[in-house]
Amino acid sequence: MSAIDQLPAALGRRFPSAARGLATMRGWLLEERYPFAVDLAFALVVLALSSAAHGRDLSRHPLVWLPQLALILPLAFRRRAPLAVFGVIAGVSFVQWLTYQAMPANIAVLLALYTVAGHCARRNVLLSYLVAELGVALVVSDIRHAGELADPLHTMFKAAFALSGATTAAAVLGLNVRARRAQLRALRERARELERQRDQQAALAVAEERSRIAREMHDIVTHNLSVMVALADGAVYANPTAPEKATAAMRQSAETGRQAITDMRRFLGVLRADEPDALRHPQPGLGQLAALVSQVRAAGLPTELRVTGDRAAVSPGAQLTVYRLVQESLTNTLKHAASGARAEVTVECTEQALRVEVRDDGRALHPAAPGGFGAGGADERSRESGHGLAGMRERVAAYGGGLTAGPLPHGGWQVAATLDLGPDPQEAPR
C-alpha cells in the first residue's frame, strides 16, 4: 500500500474531518467525478508555478503573458478535447518559438501529449508524438547557432537526449495510465457481473428453498390431515353401535394431530438456527416407517411393510426421501382408494441403490369401470395427485433416480422409485 493510500487512515485517527475531506478529494481525482473542475484547478496550479519561475520576464514584458496564458489555459479542456488542446498548445508553442525564447510554460506540450496518449487512438498518439519531437528538433537547432557555447554539438546532443526523453516519457506514461484505466474498467465490470451472478444464484436458491419448504409442508399436512379425516369419519360411523371404538379413533386422531405438530416443529426447527430443539428432533427416516404404517393402519388402511438390506449404510437424506415417498403414496391411497383396499410397502437397501415400492389393490372411489382403475379413474387420481407426484419426482431426481406411478393391470395403484447410492451420489438435504 502506497503512502497516499495510508494517509487517510493516518489522518482519520487524529483528524477525522480532514480525513473525510481528503478521501472526498481523492475520490474526485480517481473517479473523475468532476473532470473539468479538476483540470481547471490543475491548469491554474501550472500557471502559477510557471509564472513564478518566469516572473522577471513577465514583469518586464507584459505581452509575454499572452503566450503564457495561451499555453496553460487550454489544459482546462484537455480531457474534453485532448487532440484539439494538443494542437492549440503545439501551435502556440511554435509561434512562441518564432518570436520569443523558450519559457517554463512550454511544459504544457508534455502535459497535452500525456493526455492524448491516455485518451486518444494510437495513430493520434503517434502523430502527436512526432509533432512534439519536431518541436524538440526546433529547440535543439537554436543551440547550434548559439555562438557563446564552447562545444555546441555536445550541448545539442545532451539537450536532444533530455527533451526527447521527456517527450517519450510523457507518451509512455499516458499509455500506461490508459492501460491501467482499461484494466480498472474491466475489473469493475467483472465485479458487477459477479454481483449479478450472485444475485441470480441467491434468487435461484430462494426459489429452490421455497419449493422444498412447500414440498415438506405438503407432505406433512396432507398426510396427517388425511389420517385425521379418516379417523374422524370412522368415529362418526362407530359411535352409535361401538362408542369405545369411536373413542379410540378420536384418541388416535388427536395423537395424529400432535404428531403433525411435532413434525412441523421439527421441520421449522431445521430451518431456524436459533431453534433449541432442532437437534433433538432428527428428520424421519427408515426407522420411522413402522410408526407411519401403524398410523395408516389405524386410519383404516391395512398395510404391510417389508424392509430388506442394511439400512445403516443409507444416508439420512436418502432415508428422508424414502420416508416422504411412502408417506405421500399412502396418503394418496387413503384419499383415493375405496373401502377394503390393502397396501404394501417394500424397501430394498443395497450398496448401490435404494428401491422403494408402494402398491395398493383397492378400487378408486370413482372408477371408470368395475374391477379397478379404469382410464377415467386413473386420470382422476393422477390429476388430484399431481402436486404430490411432482414433489416425489423432484426428491428422487436429487439422487439421480427415477420414479414411476400409475394403475396396475389388475386393479390398484403402484408407485416405484430407485435412488442411486453409488460412490458419488448427488446428496441433497431434501
C-alpha positions as CSV (number, residue, x, y, z in Angstrom):
1,M,0.0,0.0,0.0
2,S,1.4,3.4,-1.0
3,A,1.8,6.4,1.3
4,I,-1.1,8.1,-0.4
5,D,-3.4,5.2,0.4
6,Q,-2.2,5.1,4.0
7,L,-2.6,8.9,4.6
8,P,-6.4,8.9,5.0
9,A,-6.2,6.2,7.6
10,A,-3.4,8.0,9.5
11,L,-5.3,11.3,9.4
12,G,-8.5,9.6,10.4
13,R,-7.2,8.7,13.8
14,R,-6.3,12.2,14.7
15,F,-8.2,14.5,12.3
16,P,-11.4,12.8,11.2
17,S,-12.8,15.9,9.4
18,A,-9.5,16.3,7.5
19,A,-9.5,12.6,6.6
20,R,-13.1,12.8,5.2
21,G,-12.2,15.8,3.1
22,L,-9.0,14.1,1.8
23,A,-11.0,11.0,1.0
24,T,-13.6,13.0,-0.9
25,M,-10.9,14.9,-2.9
26,R,-9.2,11.6,-3.7
27,G,-12.5,10.2,-4.9
28,W,-12.9,13.1,-7.2
29,L,-9.4,12.7,-8.6
30,L,-9.6,8.9,-9.0
31,E,-13.2,8.5,-10.1
32,E,-13.1,11.6,-12.4
33,R,-16.3,12.8,-10.9
34,Y,-15.7,16.4,-11.9
35,P,-13.1,16.3,-14.7
36,F,-13.4,19.9,-15.8
37,A,-13.1,21.4,-12.3
38,V,-10.0,19.2,-11.6
39,D,-8.4,20.1,-15.0
40,L,-9.1,23.8,-14.4
41,A,-7.5,23.7,-11.0
42,F,-4.6,21.8,-12.4
43,A,-4.1,24.4,-15.2
44,L,-4.2,27.2,-12.6
45,V,-1.5,25.5,-10.5
46,V,0.7,25.0,-13.6
47,L,0.1,28.7,-14.5
48,A,1.1,29.8,-11.0
49,L,4.3,27.7,-10.9
50,S,5.4,28.7,-14.4
51,S,4.7,32.3,-13.7
52,A,6.8,32.2,-10.5
53,A,9.7,30.7,-12.5
54,H,9.4,33.2,-15.2
55,G,8.3,36.2,-13.1
56,R,11.1,38.6,-14.1
57,D,10.4,38.4,-17.9
58,L,6.7,38.6,-17.2
59,S,7.1,41.8,-15.2
60,R,9.4,43.4,-17.7
61,H,7.4,42.4,-20.8
62,P,3.6,42.2,-20.1
63,L,3.0,40.9,-23.6
64,V,4.7,37.7,-22.6
65,W,1.6,36.9,-20.6
66,L,-0.3,36.2,-23.9
67,P,1.7,33.1,-24.9
68,Q,1.9,32.2,-21.2
69,L,-1.9,32.1,-20.9
70,A,-2.3,30.6,-24.4
71,L,-0.1,27.7,-23.4
72,I,-1.5,26.9,-20.0
73,L,-5.2,27.7,-20.0
74,P,-6.2,25.2,-22.7
75,L,-5.2,22.5,-20.3
76,A,-8.5,23.1,-18.5
77,F,-10.2,21.3,-21.5
78,R,-7.5,18.6,-22.0
79,R,-9.9,15.7,-21.2
80,R,-12.8,17.1,-23.1
81,A,-10.9,17.5,-26.4
82,P,-7.4,16.1,-25.9
83,L,-6.3,16.2,-29.6
84,A,-7.6,19.8,-30.1
85,V,-6.0,21.0,-26.9
86,F,-2.6,19.5,-28.0
87,G,-2.9,21.1,-31.4
88,V,-3.6,24.6,-29.9
89,I,-0.8,24.3,-27.4
90,A,1.6,23.0,-30.1
91,G,0.7,25.8,-32.4
92,V,1.1,28.5,-29.7
93,S,4.4,26.9,-28.8
94,F,5.6,27.1,-32.4
95,V,4.6,30.8,-32.6
96,Q,6.3,31.5,-29.3
97,W,9.4,29.7,-30.6
98,L,9.4,32.0,-33.7
99,T,9.0,35.2,-31.6
100,Y,10.5,34.6,-28.2
101,Q,12.8,32.4,-26.3
102,A,11.7,29.2,-24.5
103,M,9.7,29.6,-21.3
104,P,8.7,27.3,-18.5
105,A,5.1,27.2,-19.8
106,N,6.3,25.0,-22.6
107,I,5.8,22.1,-20.3
108,A,2.2,22.3,-21.3
109,V,3.2,20.5,-24.5
110,L,4.3,17.5,-22.5
111,L,1.1,17.6,-20.4
112,A,-1.1,17.8,-23.5
113,L,0.9,14.9,-25.1
114,Y,0.3,12.8,-21.9
115,T,-3.4,13.5,-22.2
116,V,-3.5,12.5,-25.8
117,A,-1.7,9.2,-25.0
118,G,-4.2,8.5,-22.2
119,H,-7.4,9.2,-24.2
120,C,-6.9,9.0,-27.9
121,A,-6.3,6.3,-30.5
122,R,-2.8,5.0,-31.1
123,R,-2.4,6.8,-34.5
124,N,-3.3,10.1,-33.0
125,V,-0.8,9.4,-30.2
126,L,1.9,8.7,-32.8
127,L,1.1,11.9,-34.7
128,S,1.2,14.0,-31.6
129,Y,4.5,12.4,-30.5
130,L,6.1,13.2,-33.9
131,V,4.8,16.8,-33.6
132,A,6.4,17.1,-30.1
133,E,9.7,15.6,-31.4
134,L,9.6,18.2,-34.2
135,G,9.4,20.9,-31.5
136,V,12.4,19.3,-29.8
137,A,14.3,19.5,-33.1
138,L,13.5,23.2,-33.4
139,V,14.6,23.9,-29.9
140,V,17.9,22.0,-30.4
141,S,18.5,23.8,-33.7
142,D,18.7,27.1,-31.8
143,I,21.5,25.7,-29.7
144,R,23.7,25.2,-32.8
145,H,23.6,28.9,-33.6
146,A,24.5,30.0,-30.1
147,G,28.0,31.4,-30.6
148,E,28.8,31.7,-26.9
149,L,28.9,27.9,-26.4
150,A,32.3,26.2,-26.5
151,D,31.0,22.9,-27.7
152,P,27.6,23.4,-29.3
153,L,27.4,19.9,-30.7
154,H,27.8,18.3,-27.3
155,T,25.3,20.6,-25.8
156,M,22.8,19.9,-28.7
157,F,23.2,16.1,-28.0
158,K,22.5,16.5,-24.3
159,A,19.6,18.8,-24.9
160,A,18.1,16.5,-27.6
161,F,18.5,13.5,-25.3
162,A,16.9,15.2,-22.3
163,L,14.0,16.7,-24.3
164,S,13.3,13.6,-26.3
165,G,13.4,11.5,-23.2
166,A,10.8,13.8,-21.6
167,T,8.6,13.6,-24.6
168,T,8.9,9.8,-24.7
169,A,8.2,9.6,-21.0
170,A,5.1,11.7,-21.3
171,A,3.7,9.5,-24.1
172,V,4.6,6.2,-22.4
173,L,3.2,7.4,-19.1
174,G,-0.1,8.3,-20.8
175,L,-0.3,4.9,-22.5
176,N,0.3,3.1,-19.2
177,V,-2.3,5.2,-17.4
178,R,-4.8,4.3,-20.2
179,A,-4.0,0.6,-19.9
180,R,-4.4,0.8,-16.1
181,R,-7.7,2.6,-16.6
182,A,-8.9,0.0,-19.0
183,Q,-7.9,-2.7,-16.6
184,L,-9.8,-1.0,-13.8
185,R,-12.9,-0.7,-16.0
186,A,-12.6,-4.4,-16.8
187,L,-12.3,-5.2,-13.1
188,R,-15.3,-3.1,-12.2
189,E,-17.4,-4.8,-15.0
190,R,-16.2,-8.1,-13.7
191,A,-17.3,-7.2,-10.2
192,R,-20.7,-6.0,-11.5
193,E,-21.1,-9.3,-13.4
194,L,-20.2,-11.3,-10.3
195,E,-22.7,-9.3,-8.3
196,R,-25.4,-10.1,-10.9
197,Q,-24.5,-13.7,-10.8
198,R,-24.5,-13.7,-7.0
199,D,-28.0,-12.1,-7.1
200,Q,-29.2,-14.6,-9.6
201,Q,-27.8,-17.5,-7.6
202,A,-29.4,-16.1,-4.5
203,A,-32.8,-15.8,-6.3
204,L,-32.5,-19.4,-7.5
205,A,-31.6,-20.6,-4.1
206,V,-34.6,-18.8,-2.6
207,A,-36.9,-20.3,-5.2
208,E,-35.5,-23.8,-4.6
209,E,-35.8,-23.3,-0.8
210,R,-39.4,-22.2,-1.2
211,S,-40.1,-25.2,-3.3
212,R,-38.5,-27.5,-0.7
213,I,-40.5,-25.9,2.1
214,A,-43.7,-26.2,0.2
215,R,-43.0,-29.8,-0.6
216,E,-42.2,-30.7,3.0
217,M,-45.3,-28.9,4.3
218,H,-47.4,-30.6,1.7
219,D,-46.2,-34.0,2.8
220,I,-46.6,-33.3,6.5
221,V,-50.0,-31.5,6.4
222,T,-51.7,-33.6,3.7
223,H,-50.8,-37.0,5.2
224,N,-51.8,-36.2,8.8
225,L,-55.0,-34.4,7.8
226,S,-56.0,-37.4,5.6
227,V,-55.4,-39.7,8.5
228,M,-57.3,-37.5,10.9
229,V,-60.3,-37.2,8.4
230,A,-60.4,-41.0,8.0
231,L,-60.3,-41.5,11.8
232,A,-63.0,-38.8,12.4
233,D,-65.3,-40.4,9.8
234,G,-64.7,-43.8,11.4
235,A,-65.6,-42.4,14.8
236,V,-68.8,-40.9,13.5
237,Y,-70.0,-44.2,12.0
238,A,-68.9,-46.3,15.0
239,N,-70.3,-44.0,17.7
240,P,-73.9,-45.3,17.7
241,T,-73.0,-49.0,17.9
242,A,-69.4,-49.1,19.3
243,P,-68.7,-46.0,21.4
244,E,-65.4,-47.5,22.7
245,K,-64.1,-47.8,19.1
246,A,-65.2,-44.2,18.3
247,T,-63.3,-43.0,21.4
248,A,-60.2,-44.9,20.3
249,A,-60.5,-43.4,16.9
250,M,-60.7,-39.9,18.2
251,R,-57.8,-40.5,20.5
252,Q,-55.8,-41.7,17.6
253,S,-56.9,-38.6,15.6
254,A,-55.7,-36.4,18.4
255,E,-52.4,-38.3,18.5
256,T,-52.0,-37.9,14.8
257,G,-52.6,-34.1,15.2
258,R,-49.9,-33.9,17.9
259,Q,-47.6,-35.9,15.6
260,A,-48.3,-33.4,12.8
261,I,-47.4,-30.5,15.1
262,T,-44.2,-32.3,16.2
263,D,-43.2,-32.9,12.5
264,M,-43.9,-29.2,11.7
265,R,-41.8,-28.1,14.7
266,R,-39.1,-30.4,13.7
267,F,-39.0,-29.1,10.1
268,L,-39.2,-25.5,11.1
269,G,-36.5,-26.1,13.7
270,V,-34.2,-27.2,11.0
271,L,-34.9,-24.0,9.1
272,R,-34.2,-21.8,12.1
273,A,-30.7,-21.8,13.5
274,D,-31.9,-20.4,16.9
275,E,-34.4,-23.2,17.5
276,P,-33.1,-25.0,20.6
277,D,-35.0,-28.3,19.9
278,A,-33.7,-28.6,16.3
279,L,-31.1,-31.2,17.2
280,R,-33.4,-33.1,19.5
281,H,-35.8,-33.9,16.6
282,P,-34.0,-35.5,13.7
283,Q,-35.7,-35.8,10.4
284,P,-37.6,-39.1,9.9
285,G,-36.0,-42.0,8.1
286,L,-36.4,-45.7,7.5
287,G,-36.7,-46.4,11.2
288,Q,-39.9,-44.3,11.4
289,L,-41.6,-46.3,8.6
290,A,-43.1,-48.8,11.1
291,A,-44.8,-45.9,13.0
292,L,-46.0,-44.4,9.8
293,V,-47.5,-47.7,8.7
294,S,-49.2,-48.2,12.1
295,Q,-50.7,-44.8,11.8
296,V,-52.1,-45.6,8.4
297,R,-53.5,-48.9,9.7
298,A,-55.3,-47.1,12.5
299,A,-56.9,-44.9,9.9
300,G,-58.4,-48.0,8.3
301,L,-56.0,-49.0,5.6
302,P,-54.4,-52.4,6.2
303,T,-50.7,-52.0,5.2
304,E,-47.8,-54.4,5.2
305,L,-44.1,-53.2,5.5
306,R,-41.1,-55.1,4.3
307,V,-37.6,-53.6,4.7
308,T,-34.6,-55.6,3.5
309,G,-30.9,-54.8,3.4
310,D,-28.6,-52.8,5.6
311,R,-30.3,-49.5,6.4
312,A,-27.3,-48.2,8.4
313,A,-25.4,-47.6,5.1
314,V,-28.1,-45.3,3.8
315,S,-27.5,-41.6,4.3
316,P,-30.1,-39.5,6.3
317,G,-31.0,-37.5,3.2
318,A,-31.9,-40.7,1.2
319,Q,-33.8,-42.1,4.2
320,L,-35.9,-38.9,4.5
321,T,-36.6,-39.1,0.7
322,V,-37.9,-42.7,1.0
323,Y,-40.0,-41.8,4.1
324,R,-41.6,-38.9,2.2
325,L,-42.3,-41.1,-0.8
326,V,-44.0,-43.7,1.3
327,Q,-45.9,-41.1,3.3
328,E,-47.2,-39.4,0.1
329,S,-48.1,-42.7,-1.6
330,L,-50.1,-44.0,1.4
331,T,-51.8,-40.6,1.8
332,N,-52.9,-40.8,-1.8
333,T,-54.2,-44.4,-1.2
334,L,-56.2,-43.2,1.8
335,K,-57.7,-40.3,-0.2
336,H,-58.5,-42.2,-3.4
337,A,-58.9,-45.9,-2.7
338,A,-62.3,-47.3,-1.7
339,S,-63.1,-49.3,1.4
340,G,-61.5,-52.7,1.7
341,A,-58.3,-51.7,-0.1
342,R,-54.9,-53.0,1.2
343,A,-51.4,-51.6,0.7
344,E,-47.9,-53.0,0.6
345,V,-44.7,-51.1,1.2
346,T,-41.4,-52.7,0.1
347,V,-38.0,-51.1,0.7
348,E,-34.8,-52.7,-0.6
349,C,-31.4,-51.4,0.6
350,T,-28.3,-52.3,-1.4
351,E,-24.8,-50.7,-1.6
352,Q,-25.5,-49.1,-5.0
353,A,-29.3,-48.3,-4.9
354,L,-32.3,-47.9,-2.6
355,R,-35.5,-49.2,-4.1
356,V,-39.0,-48.4,-2.7
357,E,-42.4,-49.6,-4.0
358,V,-45.8,-48.8,-2.6
359,R,-48.8,-50.5,-4.1
360,D,-52.5,-51.0,-3.2
361,D,-55.1,-53.4,-4.6
362,G,-58.2,-51.2,-3.9
363,R,-60.5,-49.6,-6.3
364,A,-60.7,-45.9,-6.9
365,L,-63.5,-44.0,-5.2
366,H,-64.7,-43.0,-8.7
367,P,-63.5,-45.8,-11.1
368,A,-64.5,-45.6,-14.7
369,A,-65.2,-49.3,-14.9
370,P,-65.9,-52.1,-12.4
371,G,-62.9,-54.1,-11.2
372,G,-60.3,-51.4,-10.7
373,F,-58.9,-48.2,-12.0
374,G,-60.2,-47.6,-15.4
375,A,-58.9,-44.8,-17.7
376,G,-61.1,-42.2,-16.1
377,G,-60.3,-43.3,-12.5
378,A,-56.6,-43.4,-13.2
379,D,-56.8,-39.9,-14.8
380,E,-58.7,-38.6,-11.9
381,R,-56.2,-40.0,-9.3
382,S,-53.3,-38.7,-11.4
383,R,-54.8,-35.3,-11.7
384,E,-55.6,-35.0,-8.0
385,S,-52.1,-36.4,-7.0
386,G,-50.3,-34.2,-9.5
387,H,-48.5,-31.9,-7.0
388,G,-47.5,-34.8,-4.7
389,L,-46.1,-36.8,-7.6
390,A,-44.2,-33.8,-8.9
391,G,-42.6,-33.4,-5.4
392,M,-41.7,-37.1,-5.3
393,R,-40.1,-36.9,-8.7
394,E,-38.0,-33.9,-7.6
395,R,-36.9,-35.8,-4.5
396,V,-35.8,-38.8,-6.5
397,A,-34.1,-36.7,-9.2
398,A,-31.8,-35.3,-6.5
399,Y,-30.3,-38.8,-6.2
400,G,-30.1,-39.4,-9.9
401,G,-33.0,-41.9,-9.8
402,G,-36.4,-42.3,-11.4
403,L,-40.0,-42.7,-10.3
404,T,-43.0,-44.3,-11.9
405,A,-46.6,-44.1,-10.8
406,G,-49.7,-45.4,-12.3
407,P,-52.5,-48.0,-12.2
408,L,-51.8,-51.7,-12.1
409,P,-53.1,-54.0,-14.8
410,H,-55.4,-56.0,-12.4
411,G,-56.6,-53.0,-10.3
412,G,-54.9,-50.8,-7.8
413,W,-52.1,-48.3,-7.9
414,Q,-48.3,-48.5,-7.8
415,V,-45.5,-46.0,-7.0
416,A,-42.0,-47.3,-7.5
417,A,-38.7,-45.4,-7.2
418,T,-35.0,-46.1,-7.3
419,L,-32.4,-43.8,-5.6
420,D,-28.7,-44.0,-6.7
421,L,-26.4,-44.7,-3.8
422,G,-23.2,-45.1,-5.8
423,P,-19.8,-43.7,-4.9
424,D,-20.8,-40.2,-5.9
425,P,-24.5,-39.8,-5.2
426,Q,-26.0,-36.4,-5.6
427,E,-26.7,-35.8,-2.0
428,A,-29.2,-33.1,-1.3
429,P,-30.9,-32.3,2.0
430,R,-34.4,-32.7,0.8
